[in-house]
């Protein structure tokens, strides 16, 4: 059953790119958790945010392991346009906890230059939205599964859409849509 889900997901991922373009997420922005609002914590958090933005802007999951990008992590403020803090209540082990997050927004041109120096591709903001149909048999999969996929795709700079009203049997017929 899991193999069927994976096969269906892989096929749909490859085949269901729509022609729509979307600026659904800001690829030059990342949010990371932070312990406090001290300068040291901010520098560390901006460095982590820079790594996330490098992955989103390049579309390459290994961008955060590139030596040039890692070296830039210590001077992430140089690439930063602005930052802000926010608090949120999140669940950890089923227990509500107040967490602090830093959102860093980086200058697109600076990030693009960094990626070019690192020998990485620069993927523009104009990206397709991917339609994803997930089924277990003929029933749609859970919201938690969808949420996990959305989180994973946004970390790579992709926007997903989960159309409703279709069944797995509809998707076997390419003329159905």
SEBADREN-516787 format. One record per residue: residue number from 1; residue in three letters; x, y, z of N, C-alpha, C in turn. Coordinates in Angstrom, 3 decimals. Layout:
<bakes>
 num residuo      npx      npy      npz     capx     capy     capz      cpx      cpy      cpz
 NUM     Ala        X        Y        Z        X        Y        Z        X        Y        Z
...
</bakes>
This chain:
<bakes>
 num residuo      npx      npy      npz     capx     capy     capz      cpx      cpy      cpz
   1     Unk    0.829   -1.194    0.000    0.000    0.000    0.000    0.871    1.255    0.000
   2     Unk    1.923    1.287    0.849    2.803    2.451    0.895    3.552    2.633   -0.413
   3     Unk    3.887    1.515   -1.035    4.587    1.592   -2.317    3.689    2.228   -3.376
   4     Unk    2.417    1.877   -3.344    1.454    2.451   -4.279    1.326    3.958   -4.055
   5     Unk    1.254    4.368   -2.783    1.172    5.800   -2.468    2.396    6.536   -2.996
   6     Unk    3.577    5.967   -2.764    4.823    6.596   -3.201    4.882    6.681   -4.714
   7     Unk    4.481    5.619   -5.379    4.476    5.611   -6.832    3.516    6.657   -7.378
   8     Unk    2.329    6.714   -6.818    1.336    7.691   -7.259    1.832    9.115   -7.005
   9     Unk    2.383    9.335   -5.831    2.900   10.655   -5.507    4.031   11.061   -6.437
  10     Unk    4.952   10.151   -6.714    6.072   10.454   -7.607    5.596   10.794   -9.009
  11     Unk    4.660   10.022   -9.498    4.143   10.272  -10.841    3.424   11.616  -10.905
  12     Unk    2.627   11.889   -9.897    1.892   13.148   -9.886    2.817   14.344   -9.717
  13     Unk    3.816   14.181   -8.880    4.786   15.255   -8.654    5.457   15.642   -9.962
  14     Unk    5.784   14.661  -10.757    6.476   14.919  -12.014    5.538   15.429  -13.102
  15     Unk    4.290   14.974  -13.073    3.385   15.255  -14.191    2.395   16.381  -13.972
  16     Unk    2.148   16.767  -12.751    1.055   17.698  -12.506    1.494   19.129  -12.247
  17     Unk    2.598   19.535  -12.829    2.978   20.935  -12.732    2.002   21.747  -13.566
  18     Unk    1.467   22.759  -12.985    0.538   23.585  -13.741    1.295   24.691  -14.436
  19     Unk    0.628   25.353  -15.354    1.270   26.439  -16.068    1.171   27.748  -15.296
  20     Unk    0.486   27.735  -14.156    0.364   28.946  -13.361    1.694   29.260  -12.690
  21     Unk    1.962   30.535  -12.554    3.118   30.957  -11.789    2.615   31.538  -10.490
  22     Unk    3.454   31.476   -9.475    2.993   31.988   -8.190    4.144   32.566   -7.399
  23     Unk    3.830   33.609   -6.677    4.745   34.164   -5.694    4.185   33.790   -4.333
  24     Unk    3.788   32.533   -4.183    3.082   32.100   -2.990    3.942   32.242   -1.740
  25     Unk    5.229   32.128   -1.876    6.074   32.308   -0.714    7.248   33.189   -1.069
  26     Unk    7.730   33.880   -0.065    8.879   34.742   -0.293   10.135   33.901   -0.117
  27     Unk   10.788   33.610   -1.219   11.957   32.739   -1.157   13.156   33.420   -0.514
  28     Unk   13.084   34.716   -0.320   14.185   35.443    0.324   13.892   35.724    1.792
  29     Unk   12.993   34.946    2.361   12.618   35.106    3.762   12.599   33.735    4.426
  30     Unk   13.054   33.680    5.668   13.014   32.428    6.428   12.731   32.742    7.883
  31     Unk   12.048   31.807    8.523   11.737   31.950    9.946   12.381   30.797   10.702
  32     Unk   13.117   31.151   11.757   13.795   30.148   12.576   13.517   30.422   14.044
  33     Unk   13.555   29.373   14.847   13.343   29.567   16.283   14.601   30.176   16.891
  34     Unk   14.404   30.927   17.966   15.502   31.608   18.639   15.224   31.578   20.144
  35     Unk   16.282   31.456   20.921   16.113   31.356   22.377   15.718   32.682   23.011
  36     Unk   16.289   33.777   22.511   16.013   35.098   23.079   16.331   36.164   22.036
  37     Unk   16.271   37.433   22.435   16.495   38.529   21.504   17.866   39.179   21.674
  38     Unk   18.830   38.445   22.196   20.180   38.989   22.337   20.856   39.064   20.969
  39     Unk   21.903   39.866   20.895   22.646   40.019   19.636   23.251   38.682   19.196
  40     Unk   23.805   37.914   20.126   24.401   36.619   19.775   23.351   35.663   19.207
  41     Unk   22.194   35.599   19.843   21.125   34.719   19.367   20.642   35.172   17.992
  42     Unk   20.568   36.483   17.775   20.134   37.018   16.481   21.129   36.640   15.383
  43     Unk   22.423   36.795   15.650   23.444   36.454   14.655   23.356   34.977   14.278
  44     Unk   23.203   34.102   15.281   23.084   32.666   15.019   21.820   32.359   14.209
  45     Unk   20.702   32.972   14.599   19.431   32.720   13.913   19.477   33.232   12.473
  46     Unk   20.069   34.391   12.246   20.162   34.919   10.887   21.043   34.023   10.020
  47     Unk   22.058   33.434   10.609   22.895   32.485    9.876   22.104   31.267    9.431
  48     Unk   21.268   30.736   10.322   20.415   29.595    9.965   19.387   30.001    8.912
  49     Unk   18.839   31.205    9.061   17.865   31.697    8.080   18.517   31.852    6.706
  50     Unk   19.759   32.313    6.675   20.480   32.460    5.412   20.632   31.107    4.713
  51     Unk   20.928   30.066    5.482   21.035   28.728    4.889   19.709   28.292    4.270
  52     Unk   18.610   28.557    4.966   17.285   28.197    4.438   16.978   28.969    3.159
  53     Unk   17.314   30.250    3.147   17.056   31.077    1.966   17.913   30.608    0.793
  54     Unk   19.134   30.178    1.048   19.988   29.664   -0.026   19.357   28.433   -0.678
  55     Unk   18.774   27.579    0.129   18.099   26.385   -0.409   16.890   26.806   -1.235
  56     Unk   16.064   27.705   -0.701   14.861   28.144   -1.425   15.216   28.869   -2.720
  57     Unk   16.192   29.756   -2.666   16.523   30.574   -3.836   17.206   29.764   -4.929
  58     Unk   17.888   28.692   -4.546   18.552   27.859   -5.543   17.705   26.657   -5.942
  59     Unk   16.786   26.242   -5.058   16.025   25.028   -5.299   16.847   23.776   -5.072
  60     Unk   18.025   23.937   -4.476   18.967   22.835   -4.270   19.093   22.547   -2.777
  61     Unk   18.662   21.371   -2.352   18.709   21.014   -0.928   20.125   21.003   -0.378
  62     Unk   21.116   20.806   -1.229   22.503   20.761   -0.748   23.139   22.150   -0.658
  63     Unk   22.414   23.195   -0.998   22.968   24.556   -0.946   23.417   24.921    0.458
  64     Unk   22.742   24.392    1.464   23.114   24.704    2.846   24.406   24.018    3.261
  65     Unk   24.917   23.110    2.447   26.194   22.442    2.725   27.336   23.006    1.897
  66     Unk   27.053   23.984    1.041   28.069   24.582    0.193   29.021   25.422    1.043
  67     Unk   30.318   25.263    0.853   31.310   25.946    1.696   31.219   27.466    1.602
  68     Unk   30.894   28.004    0.437   30.776   29.465    0.285   29.566   29.971    1.067
  69     Unk   28.468   29.247    1.006   27.263   29.635    1.730   27.499   29.505    3.238
  70     Unk   28.152   28.431    3.651   28.453   28.248    5.074   29.346   29.375    5.586
  71     Unk   30.327   29.773    4.785   31.216   30.869    5.189   30.446   32.187    5.327
  72     Unk   29.419   32.382    4.515   28.617   33.614    4.571   27.690   33.633    5.777
  73     Unk   27.477   32.489    6.375   26.559   32.379    7.507   26.957   33.316    8.651
  74     Unk   28.227   33.454    8.904   28.704   34.314    9.994   28.466   35.797    9.752
  75     Unk   28.311   36.170    8.494   28.054   37.580    8.165   26.689   37.738    7.506
  76     Unk   25.721   36.959    7.971   24.378   36.972    7.382   23.733   38.350    7.448
  77     Unk   24.082   39.150    8.469   23.495   40.498    8.582   23.830   41.353    7.372
  78     Unk   24.938   41.046    6.719   25.349   41.785    5.528   24.357   41.592    4.378
  79     Unk   23.686   40.457    4.347   22.734   40.126    3.288   21.300   40.464    3.668
  80     Unk   21.110   40.828    4.923   19.786   40.990    5.491   19.168   42.347    5.158
  81     Unk   17.916   42.308    4.790   17.155   43.528    4.553   16.482   43.981    5.849
  82     Unk   15.858   43.012    6.542   15.205   43.323    7.818   14.966   42.014    8.571
  83     Unk   14.657   42.182    9.840   14.283   41.027   10.646   13.224   41.448   11.642
  84     Unk   12.495   40.470   12.130   11.456   40.731   13.128   11.308   39.487   13.995
  85     Unk   10.825   39.693   15.201   10.558   38.588   16.114    9.059   38.395   16.239
  86     Unk    8.670   37.167   16.520    7.274   36.884   16.847    7.243   35.716   17.824
  87     Unk    6.223   35.723   18.664    5.999   34.615   19.587    4.812   33.809   19.091
  88     Unk    4.871   32.520   19.343    3.762   31.649   18.965    3.660   30.514   19.971
  89     Unk    2.467   30.022   20.116    2.259   28.847   20.955    2.295   27.636   20.032
  90     Unk    3.242   26.749   20.304    3.387   25.521   19.521    3.269   24.336   20.469
  91     Unk    2.983   23.193   19.911    2.883   21.976   20.726    4.181   21.193   20.604
  92     Unk    4.721   20.849   21.743    5.888   19.978   21.799    5.551   18.804   22.684
  93     Unk    5.459   17.623   22.074    5.050   16.446   22.832    3.647   16.566   23.372
  94     Unk    2.784   17.287   22.651    1.400   17.449   23.076    1.186   18.563   24.087
  95     Unk    2.277   19.223   24.501    2.176   20.284   25.508    2.357   21.642   24.823
  96     Unk    1.444   22.596   25.071    1.613   23.928   24.483    2.805   24.662   25.113
  97     Unk    3.648   25.231   24.240    4.848   25.940   24.682    4.929   27.252   23.910
  98     Unk    5.304   28.319   24.593    5.512   29.603   23.919    6.927   29.606   23.360
  99     Unk    7.030   29.840   22.051    8.339   29.878   21.395    8.531   31.232   20.731
 100     Unk    9.783   31.608   20.611   10.165   32.857   19.958   10.778   32.524   18.603
 101     Unk   10.372   33.258   17.578   10.884   33.054   16.226   11.439   34.357   15.682
 102     Unk   12.465   34.241   14.856   13.023   35.377   14.140   12.755   35.136   12.663
 103     Unk   12.191   36.144   12.007   11.986   36.091   10.565   12.990   37.033    9.931
 104     Unk   13.840   36.491    9.085   14.837   37.290    8.377   14.471   37.404    6.920
 105     Unk   14.480   38.616    6.407   14.244   38.870    4.989   15.551   39.383    4.407
 106     Unk   15.987   38.778    3.319   17.287   39.073    2.738   17.140   39.769    1.395
 107     Unk   18.152   40.565    1.025   18.149   41.255   -0.258   18.289   40.231   -1.382
 108     Unk   17.350   40.197   -2.326   17.425   39.220   -3.417   18.736   39.297   -4.203
 109     Unk   19.176   40.501   -4.563   20.407   40.623   -5.356   21.618   40.093   -4.602
 110     Unk   21.682   40.354   -3.315   22.805   39.867   -2.509   22.813   38.345   -2.434
 111     Unk   21.648   37.757   -2.263   21.546   36.295   -2.205   21.899   35.693   -3.563
 112     Unk   21.416   36.289   -4.630   21.736   35.788   -5.967   23.237   35.834   -6.229
 113     Unk   23.882   36.925   -5.818   25.336   37.023   -5.984   26.058   35.969   -5.155
 114     Unk   25.581   35.740   -3.938   26.170   34.706   -3.082   26.057   33.337   -3.756
 115     Unk   24.881   33.026   -4.276   24.684   31.736   -4.928   25.573   31.590   -6.158
 116     Unk   25.732   32.658   -6.903   26.607   32.608   -8.077   28.059   32.374   -7.656
 117     Unk   28.516   33.059   -6.613   29.879   32.830   -6.100   30.058   31.390   -5.633
 118     Unk   28.980   30.821   -5.116   29.027   29.452   -4.612   28.898   28.423   -5.734
 119     Unk   28.663   28.885   -6.964   28.498   27.968   -8.085   27.149   27.271   -8.095
 120     Unk   26.160   27.885   -7.444   24.818   27.308   -7.369   23.883   28.021   -8.340
 121     Unk   22.874   27.313   -8.752   21.867   27.901   -9.641   21.054   28.935   -8.876
 122     Unk   20.549   29.900   -9.593   19.629   30.882   -9.025   18.280   30.639   -9.680
 123     Unk   17.305   30.295   -8.856   15.970   30.001   -9.350   15.099   31.209   -9.051
 124     Unk   14.551   31.824  -10.055   13.773   33.042   -9.884   12.514   32.857   -9.060
 125     Unk   11.882   33.971   -8.726   10.667   33.948   -7.908    9.473   33.376   -8.659
 126     Unk    9.474   33.474   -9.963    8.345   33.032  -10.771    8.406   31.517  -10.891
 127     Unk    7.642   30.832  -10.033    7.684   29.376   -9.958    6.303   28.792  -10.158
 128     Unk    6.249   27.577  -10.688    4.936   26.954  -10.864    4.371   26.496   -9.524
 129     Unk    3.061   26.467   -9.448    2.385   25.838   -8.322    2.176   24.383   -8.701
 130     Unk    2.472   23.481   -7.796    2.360   22.054   -8.067    1.040   21.543   -7.497
 131     Unk    0.224   20.938   -8.350   -1.000   20.286   -7.898   -0.632   18.896   -7.409
 132     Unk   -1.071   18.562   -6.195   -0.748   17.263   -5.609   -2.043   16.570   -5.217
 133     Unk   -2.202   15.363   -5.678   -3.341   14.525   -5.338   -2.814   13.347   -4.529
 134     Unk   -3.262   13.201   -3.291   -2.796   12.129   -2.417   -3.964   11.247   -2.013
 135     Unk   -3.813    9.957   -2.217   -4.892    9.034   -1.895   -4.346    7.783   -1.229
 136     Unk   -5.148    7.238   -0.355   -4.923    5.908    0.202   -6.106    5.094   -0.298
 137     Unk   -5.897    4.338   -1.342   -7.024    3.717   -2.032   -7.739    4.802   -2.804
 138     Unk   -8.993    5.047   -2.478   -9.737    6.096   -3.148  -10.065    7.250   -2.186
 139     Unk   -9.543    7.179   -0.972   -9.829    8.218    0.023   -8.648    9.189    0.135
 140     Unk   -8.922   10.493    0.245   -7.832   11.463    0.413   -7.062   11.187    1.707
 141     Unk   -5.773   11.480    1.685   -4.947   11.301    2.880   -5.189   12.427    3.874
 142     Unk   -4.698   12.255    5.059   -4.982   13.155    6.175   -4.400   14.558    5.992
 143     Unk   -4.971   15.498    6.739   -4.487   16.876    6.735   -3.060   16.958    7.260
 144     Unk   -2.702   16.112    8.224   -1.338   16.150    8.766   -0.329   15.747    7.700
 145     Unk   -0.695   14.808    6.851    0.182   14.393    5.753    0.353   15.552    4.771
 146     Unk   -0.744   16.228    4.466   -0.691   17.381    3.568    0.163   18.499    4.164
 147     Unk   -0.009   18.745    5.453    0.741   19.793    6.128    2.240   19.503    6.097
 148     Unk    2.598   18.255    6.330    4.008   17.869    6.286    4.590   18.078    4.889
 149     Unk    3.813   17.740    3.864    4.284   17.956    2.491    4.420   19.443    2.183
 150     Unk    3.465   20.244    2.661    3.518   21.692    2.425    4.761   22.287    3.090
 151     Unk    5.034   21.873    4.325    6.226   22.364    5.028    7.495   21.994    4.281
 152     Unk    7.565   20.757    3.842    8.748   20.277    3.131    8.942   21.014    1.810
 153     Unk    7.857   21.211    1.073    7.983   21.883   -0.220    8.319   23.361   -0.056
 154     Unk    7.758   24.020    0.949    8.071   25.442    1.128    9.526   25.636    1.541
 155     Unk   10.120   24.647    2.203   11.536   24.758    2.545   12.412   24.683    1.302
 156     Unk   11.864   24.187    0.201   12.575   24.129   -1.069   12.099   25.210   -2.029
 157     Unk   11.207   26.106   -1.554   10.752   27.215   -2.382    9.645   26.850   -3.351
 158     Unk    8.895   25.792   -3.053    7.788   25.387   -3.910    6.461   25.605   -3.202
 159     Unk    5.456   25.897   -3.974    4.115   26.050   -3.445    3.264   24.896   -3.953
 160     Unk    2.569   24.235   -3.026    1.706   23.116   -3.391    0.246   23.533   -3.305
 161     Unk   -0.561   22.912   -4.124   -2.002   23.081   -4.063   -2.596   21.681   -4.045
 162     Unk   -3.564   21.471   -3.165   -4.217   20.180   -3.032   -5.652   20.304   -3.528
 163     Unk   -5.875   20.079   -4.821   -7.229   20.192   -5.357   -8.170   19.188   -4.692
 164     Unk   -9.420   19.573   -4.579  -10.415   18.698   -3.978  -11.400   18.243   -5.048
 165     Unk  -12.197   17.265   -4.687  -13.242   16.814   -5.587  -12.797   15.781   -6.594
 166     Unk  -11.598   15.254   -6.472  -11.143   14.211   -7.391  -10.941   12.926   -6.609
 167     Unk  -11.081   11.828   -7.293  -10.811   10.535   -6.667   -9.625    9.900   -7.377
 168     Unk   -9.052    8.902   -6.752   -7.908    8.220   -7.350   -8.280    7.622   -8.701
 169     Unk   -9.515    7.129   -8.828   -9.933    6.538  -10.106  -10.042    7.602  -11.197
 170     Unk  -10.371    8.852  -10.830  -10.408    9.947  -11.816   -9.023   10.183  -12.403
 171     Unk   -8.003   10.045  -11.583   -6.657   10.371  -12.028   -6.073    9.321  -12.967
 172     Unk   -6.664    8.164  -13.013   -6.184    7.139  -13.948   -6.518    7.528  -15.377
 173     Unk   -7.491    8.406  -15.546   -7.910    8.853  -16.871   -7.348   10.241  -17.119
 174     Unk   -6.324   10.362  -17.980   -5.709   11.675  -18.218   -6.667   12.705  -18.794
 175     Unk   -7.786   12.254  -19.370   -8.768   13.175  -19.928   -9.712   13.720  -18.861
 176     Unk   -9.610   13.221  -17.635  -10.544   13.627  -16.576  -10.378   15.091  -16.195
 177     Unk   -9.224   15.659  -16.438   -8.993   17.052  -16.067   -8.669   17.811  -17.298
</bakes>
